[in-house]
Amino acid sequence: MSVMKMRSIKHVPQRTCVACRRVKAKRELVRLVRTASGYVEVDPGGKKVGRGGYLCRVRDCWEKGLKGGRLEHVLRVKLSEDNREQLMKYGEEIKDDDEGAS
């Protein structure tokens, strides 16, 4: 009798985009984190300490998340104008790698 080795299936963490509500692999989304000082910044490594929320790498999601107040609600913070502009600038630089938001 031969013993078959079972291949372990690696668990892929999933997160939900706060704008379009799509569930995707964590690595496909961009994490935004509220720091202890109340400032919101992009967390490319996904390891910063603080309350986090995720957005797709799609401009529409960044616009919905930042202009619609969804990100503020999730992060429980009121974005300042300069903080919002800084995040919008980052969102505009994103190359859409998705078919678009819902």
C-alpha positions in Angstrom: 0.0 0.0 0.0 1.3 3.4 -0.9 0.5 6.4 1.3 -0.7 9.4 -0.6 0.5 12.7 0.6 -2.3 15.3 1.0 -1.6 18.6 -0.5 -2.4 21.3 2.0 -4.5 24.1 0.5 -3.2 27.5 1.6 -5.7 29.8 3.2 -6.1 33.1 1.4 -7.2 35.9 3.6 -10.1 37.8 2.2 -11.3 41.4 2.9 -14.2 43.6 1.7 -13.8 46.8 -0.2 -15.6 49.6 1.7 -16.8 51.2 -1.5 -18.1 48.4 -3.7 -18.5 45.8 -1.0 -16.8 43.1 -3.1 -14.9 40.4 -1.3 -11.4 39.9 -2.7 -8.1 38.4 -1.6 -6.4 40.7 0.9 -3.4 41.3 -1.5 -5.7 42.6 -4.2 -6.9 45.5 -2.1 -5.2 48.6 -0.7 -5.3 49.0 3.1 -5.9 52.4 4.6 -5.2 52.8 8.3 -6.2 55.4 10.9 -3.2 56.1 13.1 -3.4 57.0 16.8 -3.2 60.7 15.9 -6.3 60.4 13.7 -4.5 60.7 10.4 -5.5 58.3 7.6 -2.7 56.9 5.5 -2.1 54.2 2.9 -0.6 51.0 4.3 1.0 49.2 1.4 2.4 46.4 3.6 -0.8 45.9 5.5 1.0 45.7 8.9 0.7 49.2 10.4 -1.0 49.5 13.8 -4.4 51.1 13.8 -8.0 50.7 12.6 -8.0 49.7 8.9 -10.2 49.6 5.9 -9.7 48.3 2.4 -10.3 49.7 -1.1 -10.0 48.1 -4.5 -7.3 49.2 -6.9 -10.0 51.0 -9.0 -10.4 54.7 -9.2 -14.2 54.5 -8.8 -13.9 52.8 -5.5 -11.5 55.4 -4.2 -13.9 58.2 -5.3 -16.9 56.4 -3.6 -14.9 55.6 -0.5 -13.5 59.1 0.0 -16.3 61.3 -1.3 -19.2 59.2 -0.1 -18.0 59.1 3.5 -17.8 55.3 3.6 -14.2 55.3 4.6 -14.8 57.8 7.3 -17.5 55.6 8.7 -15.4 52.4 8.6 -12.4 54.1 10.2 -14.5 56.1 12.7 -12.7 59.3 11.8 -13.5 62.7 10.1 -11.0 63.3 7.3 -9.4 66.7 7.1 -9.3 68.4 3.7 -5.6 67.9 3.3 -5.8 64.3 4.3 -8.6 63.7 1.8 -6.7 65.4 -1.0 -3.5 63.3 -0.2 -5.6 60.1 -0.4 -7.4 61.2 -3.5 -4.0 61.9 -5.2 -2.9 58.4 -4.3 -6.2 57.0 -5.7 -5.7 58.9 -9.0 -2.2 57.4 -9.5 -3.7 53.9 -9.3 -3.8 52.0 -12.5 -7.2 50.2 -12.7 -6.4 46.4 -12.6 -10.1 45.4 -12.3 -13.0 45.4 -14.7 -14.5 48.2 -12.7 -16.6 48.6 -9.7 -20.3 47.6 -9.4 
